Amino acid sequence: MQNLLKSARLFRPFLAASRALKKDGDRLETVLFNERNGLSCQAVAILTSIDPDDPPSDAKDKGRLVADYMDRWYALRVLQDLPVQSADADGLVHDTLVPLLRRCRTVADVAAALGDLVTQDASSIRDAITLGLRGNNAHQIRYLLARATAYVEEACQRPHDVLAYLDRDRFHIEHLWANHHHRVHEEIPDPVVFRSRRNQLGGLGLLEGRENSSINDLPLDEKAALYARSNERFPTSY
């Protein structure tokens, strides 16, 4: 019973992180992202990695590594257009992570074990050559665009709000090409190919809702100045 209580206390920061994004440098943002992406089974993997007698700092480092790994798994699955349903995540946790993490004792052990999984994983971003926006994957596409936007803005030391990017009411998924095949008929003669490429990840971005509405279906060269104006006020993922 004492071990259970100790584990519960060590898990409290992760429970809090799964409900709100903190900006105090605790680096547990992927816990919230996983929760929003339906990977609530991460709690099982995090608790498996933690020893009841761990110092709080070690417990947090272990759990963060687990959450980061699951976030990476999710992103790669989305990029490769593979299923990311709860059953797939449960299989990852119970069949792979739990047996592996039970053998780990230290933060270094957890890092090494998960690092080996990454090395063994044949998945690659290079495989993401056909991923595109469809009627049933807008949440996943938005997540990739939001994280990429936040990463670039942080690298440029610019303010950013990843939760705003994830809010579909505030930011819309914007197509660089309007849905007018005749404008690019010479470059892409086949209308089916045009529709596919128009929806691919590289042809999409995030734009504030009111800006997206004002742009409507303008040609790309006319949109560029509006994109730049919007980027000065609030970063986008272009």
C-alpha positions in Angstrom: 0.0 0.0 0.0 2.9 2.4 0.8 4.4 1.7 -2.7 1.0 2.5 -4.3 0.8 5.8 -2.4 4.4 6.7 -3.4 3.7 5.9 -7.1 0.5 8.0 -7.0 2.5 11.0 -5.6 5.1 10.6 -8.3 2.4 10.4 -11.0 0.6 13.6 -9.9 2.8 15.9 -12.2 1.8 13.7 -15.2 -1.8 13.8 -14.3 -1.7 17.6 -14.1 0.3 17.8 -17.4 -2.4 15.7 -19.1 -5.0 18.4 -18.4 -3.2 21.6 -19.1 -0.1 22.9 -20.8 2.4 24.4 -18.3 5.0 26.9 -19.4 7.3 26.5 -16.4 10.0 24.4 -18.2 8.9 21.0 -16.9 9.0 19.7 -20.5 5.9 17.5 -20.1 4.0 18.9 -23.0 3.9 15.6 -24.9 1.8 14.2 -22.0 -0.9 16.6 -22.9 -0.5 16.0 -26.6 -0.8 12.2 -26.1 -3.9 12.6 -24.1 -5.5 14.8 -26.8 -4.5 12.3 -29.5 -6.2 9.4 -27.7 -3.1 7.8 -26.2 -4.4 7.8 -22.6 -2.8 4.4 -22.2 0.5 6.3 -21.7 -0.3 6.3 -18.0 0.3 2.6 -17.9 3.7 2.9 -19.5 4.7 5.9 -17.4 3.8 4.1 -14.2 5.7 1.0 -15.3 8.8 3.1 -15.7 8.6 4.7 -12.3 9.9 3.0 -9.1 8.1 4.0 -5.9 11.4 5.0 -4.4 12.5 7.2 -7.3 13.4 10.8 -6.5 10.7 13.1 -8.0 13.2 14.4 -10.6 14.1 10.9 -11.8 10.4 9.9 -12.0 9.7 13.0 -14.1 12.6 12.3 -16.4 11.5 8.7 -16.9 7.9 9.6 -17.6 8.9 12.4 -19.9 11.0 9.9 -22.0 8.1 7.5 -22.2 5.6 10.3 -23.3 8.1 11.6 -25.8 8.5 8.2 -27.3 4.8 7.7 -27.6 4.4 11.1 -29.2 7.1 10.1 -31.8 5.3 6.8 -32.4 2.1 8.6 -33.1 3.6 11.2 -35.4 5.4 8.6 -37.5 2.3 6.4 -37.7 0.3 9.4 -39.0 3.0 10.4 -41.5 3.0 6.8 -42.9 -0.8 6.8 -43.0 -1.0 3.9 -40.5 -3.8 3.3 -37.9 -3.4 5.2 -34.6 -6.6 4.0 -32.9 -6.7 3.2 -29.2 -6.2 -0.5 -29.9 -2.9 0.2 -31.8 -1.7 2.3 -28.9 -2.7 -0.4 -26.4 -0.7 -2.9 -28.3 2.4 -0.7 -28.2 2.1 -0.1 -24.5 1.2 -3.7 -23.3 3.1 -5.7 -25.8 6.2 -3.6 -26.2 6.7 -0.9 -23.6 5.6 -2.5 -20.4 7.8 -5.6 -20.7 10.7 -3.5 -21.7 10.3 -0.8 -19.0 9.8 -3.4 -16.2 13.5 -4.3 -16.6 14.6 -0.6 -16.3 15.8 0.8 -13.0 17.4 4.2 -13.7 16.7 7.1 -16.1 19.6 6.0 -18.1 18.1 2.5 -18.4 14.8 3.9 -19.7 16.6 6.2 -22.2 18.7 3.3 -23.5 15.8 1.0 -23.8 13.7 3.5 -25.7 16.7 4.5 -27.8 17.1 0.9 -28.9 13.4 0.8 -30.0 14.0 3.9 -32.1 17.1 2.4 -33.6 15.2 -0.8 -34.4 12.2 1.0 -35.8 12.2 0.9 -39.6 9.8 3.8 -39.8 11.0 6.9 -41.4 9.7 10.4 -42.3 11.0 9.6 -45.8 8.1 7.1 -46.1 5.6 10.0 -45.8 5.1 10.5 -49.6 1.4 10.1 -49.9 -0.1 11.5 -46.7 -2.8 14.0 -47.4 -5.8 15.7 -45.9 -9.0 13.5 -46.0 -12.4 13.7 -44.5 -11.3 11.5 -41.5 -7.8 12.7 -40.6 -8.1 16.5 -40.2 -7.2 16.2 -36.5 -4.0 14.3 -37.3 -3.0 16.7 -40.1 -3.6 19.7 -37.8 -1.5 18.1 -35.1 1.5 17.7 -37.4 1.1 21.3 -38.8 0.7 22.7 -35.2 3.8 21.0 -33.9 5.9 21.9 -36.9 4.8 25.5 -36.6 5.6 25.7 -32.9 9.0 24.1 -33.5 10.0 26.6 -36.2 8.8 29.6 -34.2 10.7 28.4 -31.1 13.8 27.9 -33.2 13.4 31.5 -34.5 12.9 32.7 -30.9 9.4 34.0 -31.8 6.4 33.7 -29.6 4.0 30.9 -30.4 1.0 29.2 -28.9 0.7 25.5 -29.9 -2.7 25.2 -28.2 -4.0 28.0 -30.5 -2.7 26.2 -33.5 -4.6 23.0 -32.4 -7.8 25.0 -32.0 -9.8 24.5 -35.2 -12.0 27.5 -34.4 -9.0 29.9 -34.2 -6.8 28.4 -37.0 -7.9 26.8 -40.2 -6.1 24.3 -42.3 -5.2 26.3 -45.4 -4.6 24.9 -48.9 -1.9 26.8 -50.8 -3.6 25.9 -54.1 -7.2 26.8 -54.4 -9.4 24.2 -55.9 -9.1 25.3 -59.5 -7.2 22.8 -61.6 -7.2 25.0 -64.7 -4.6 27.3 -63.0 -2.0 24.6 -62.9 -3.1 22.5 -65.9 0.2 22.8 -67.7 2.2 21.7 -64.6 -0.3 19.0 -63.5 -2.4 17.9 -66.5 -4.3 15.1 -64.6 -7.1 16.5 -62.3 -6.9 13.5 -60.1 -3.2 14.0 -59.5 -3.9 17.7 -58.8 -6.5 16.9 -56.2 -4.1 14.5 -54.5 -1.2 16.9 -54.5 -3.3 19.8 -53.3 -4.2 17.9 -50.2 -0.7 16.6 -49.4 1.0 17.8 -46.3 3.5 20.0 -48.1 0.6 21.9 -49.7 -1.1 22.8 -46.4 -0.6 25.3 -43.6 -2.4 26.9 -40.7 -4.0 30.3 -41.0 -6.1 32.3 -38.6 -9.8 31.8 -39.4 -10.6 35.4 -40.4 -7.5 35.5 -42.6 -8.5 32.3 -44.3 -12.0 33.6 -44.9 -10.7 36.8 -46.5 -8.2 35.0 -48.8 -10.9 32.7 -50.2 -9.7 31.1 -53.5 -7.1 33.6 -54.6 -4.2 32.3 -56.7 -1.1 31.4 -54.7 1.0 34.4 -56.0 -1.7 36.8 -54.8 -2.0 35.0 -51.4 1.7 35.4 -50.6 1.5 39.0 -49.5 -1.5 38.1 -47.3 0.4 35.2 -45.8 3.3 37.5 -44.9 0.9 40.0 -43.3 -0.7 37.3 -41.2 2.7 35.9 -40.2 3.8 39.3 -38.9 0.8 39.5 -36.6 0.5 35.8 -35.6 2.9 33.0 -36.8 1.6 30.5 -39.4 3.2 27.3 -40.5 4.5 28.5 -43.9 
